[in-house]
């Protein structure tokens, strides 16, 4: 399988809808292709974020009764008796249809469930709308930060010397990201690595604050990009976004928001022309 086929089948794979042979081919490709593996991890993180953030509501009893009433009207059934909490329906002999006359009540329940789901989805989808770009990017950033800590892949080049980290990144990317050591300010440089965010490669600089790590993701700005500073707090992580005339910067960490602001100010002062 190639990368495009993996992309096309990703949602079905995550939902467990594929046959075992196709799933095995996808798993083999994910083991061999780092780009598709990252896409899979981002899809998984996004799915988890949506499942935690989307509200769930139990349908009221009145709605269930209206759905059952509509079904009875649709098939021309009329109530004749009750059995516990279930309604037993029957049709006049002259009006019964061969197919529906033998239809068990659990099939009617399934039909009711489908109609109920359709009603709920049609009611809530317009309110949910499409996820905002920043929200999706924030999910990617957090996933990348957490993955770097869990997979023991914090750095590709481990060094506190900015003159070692910067040339290594420059050779791998088509842009020259600024790299500074902030040891004097309490944020020593640990190293750097390549990452992939928002559909393009980015530079990731890793700094330390006491026992915590800060991932600083850097990539060139695009025309029309927002120039304002932005802060996001999600899942116990703080994200700080800012831009200059050349680059986007996203800092991600579980340090306090004030520490992240101090880090940003220290970084900006170091890259200002002297």
Secondary structure, DSSP 4 states (H G I P E B T S, - for coil): --HHHHHHHHHHHHTT-S-HHHHHHHHHHHHH-HHHHHHHHHHHHHHHHHHHHS---PPPHHHHHHHHHHHHHHHT-EEEEEETTEEEEE--TTT--HHHHT--HHHHHHHHHHHHHHHHHHHHHHHH-SPPHHHHHHHHHHHHHHHHHHTT-S-SEE-S-HHHHHHHHHHHSSS------BGGGTB-EEEEEEEEETTEEEEEEEEEETTEEEEEEEEE--TT---S-EEEEETTEEEEEEE-SSEEEEEEESS-HHHHHHHHHHHHHHHS--
